[in-house]
C-alpha cells in the first residue's frame, strides 16, 4: 500500500506495534521458532536438553562435550597470553569439559596441568580423563597459587550443596580464574552463593546463559560472561519451552514514528496527582512524555492544581472529578501511585479499575494494598522495589524470579521487581531479567520516571509484559546515559532528559547475541 493509500488510525487508537521478535515466550512465539539468543536456560532446562541429546544419538553427548571444551579453550586463547594453566576438574560432565579444554590448550603449546577435585564419575568424564596424557597434580591451595590461570571445571550448574571448605580454599588461593558454565558455588537459577565462592574473571556458558549469571550475588562472581554455541541440534533447541529471557530490544518492539501519527495515536498517558508529593506525579508525567507518548495529563483536585500548572508547560492539568474524566476520550491509560498517600490511592485506584482502565500501580497504591495483594487485582503492571514488595506480598527471599512469578500469578498482573537485576514477571510465568541499567538509578524519583515510561509503552499498544520490559530497558538506558553525562551521579530529571535518546537506541536495536 502506498503512502497515499494508508489509513490513519482512528482518533483515540494507538497504532498496532510491530510483530515481536523471536524469543518472547510461548504466547506470540510460533511453534518451531528458533531458540532466541536472549533465552536464559534454567538448570532443569539444561538437563532436559542433555537428556534429549542422549536419546537422539549415543555419540552426541561426547560431541557436545568436545565442543564445550573447545569453546572454553578458545575463549582463553582469545583473552590470555600463553601461561601456566591449572584445570580443576570435578566428578561430572563439567569436569569432562575441563579435560577436553586442557587437552586442546596443551596441543597449542600451553603449559597445562590437571588437578582433580574429585575422581571422574560419569562415563563421559572418565573417558575424557583417560585421554589426558599430561601432568596431574594434587588438588591443593598451593597448586592453585602457583598457577598463572586456574580453570574452574569442578561442578558448574550441577552443584546442589554448599561448597566444601577444601574447594573454597583452593579457589581462594587462585589469582585468576576462568569458569566453565558457572563458578563453583553459584546457583544457576537464583544467583545465590552456596558457601564461599571466588570471583572469576570470565565465565563461558554453554548453549545459553543462565539466570544465575545475572542475579546477585552470583553475577559479581562470574566476571565477563559469554554464551558459546556447542552444536546442540536444532531438533532440540527449536521450539524449546523457555520461560526466562534477558531483557533487550530483541524481546519487544516499540512502534516507530509514522507520517500519519498524531498526538492521540501516539498514546495519551494520565497520571493521578496527589496532595503531598506533587513532584512524584510530575516526574511520572515527564517520564511518559520523554519516552514517547503523544500527550501526558495530570488529574488533580482544584486546590492543588496550581503546583502542577507551574510545572513543565507541555503537561495538561485536569481538575474535573475523576468519574467525569473517565467519560472522556483518551482516558484508558493511567499511572496511579507516585506521590499519592495510601488513602488517596485507595479512593482513586478502585474507580480506575471499575472503569476498565489500564493502570500502572506504584508507590502509594502499593502501600494502600499492604498485606492485601488482592486489592491490586486488575492492575496491568505493578512496579515495587523490595520494600514495597515485602509490604504487599511478603519478603522477596533468595529466589527473586520465583517470588516475582508467584506475585504476578497471585494478582494477575505483571510485576516489575526493581533492583540491580530487575525481574519482570508475567502472570503466565514468563520472566525477563534486566541488567541493562546502572546503580546510578538509585536516586529519588527514579521509580516515578519508570512508572510514567511504563504508561507510555502501554499506551503505544504493547501488551503489559512487553510494555514493562520495554520501559525497564528504556529507563536503564536513560540512566546509563545520564550517569555518563553527570559524572556518574545523575538525579531523576537527568534520567528523564535521556529517555528520548534511549528510545532512539532501542529502535536501532541492541540485541547482543553474546
Buried (B, 14 or more C-beta within 10 A) or exposed (E): EEEEEEEEBEEEEBBEBEEBBBBBBBEBBEEEBEBBBBBBBBBEBBEBBBEBBEEEEEEBBBBBBBBBBBBBBBBBBEEBEBBEBBBBBBBBBBBBBBBBBBBBBBEEEBBBBBBBBBEBEBEBBBBBBEEBEBEEBEBBBEBBBBBBBBBBBBBBBBBEEEBBEEBBBBBEBBEBBBBBBBBBBBBBBBBBBBBBBBBBBBBBBBBBBBBBBBBBEBBBBBBEBBBBEBBBBEEBBEBBEBBBBBBBBBBBBBBEEEEEBEEBBBBBBBBBBBBEBBBBBBBBBBBBBBBBBBBBBBBBBEEBBEBBEEBEEEBBBBBBEBEEBBEEEBBBBBBBBBBBBBEBBBBBBEBBBEBEBBBBBBBBBBBBBEEEBEBBEBBBBBBBBBEBBBBBBEEBEEBBBBBBBBBBBBBBBBBBBBBBBBBBBBBBEBBBBBBBBBEBBBBEBBBBBBBBBBBBBBBBBBBBBBBBBBBBBBBBBBBBBBBEEBEEEBBBBBBBBBBBBBBEBBBEEEBEEE
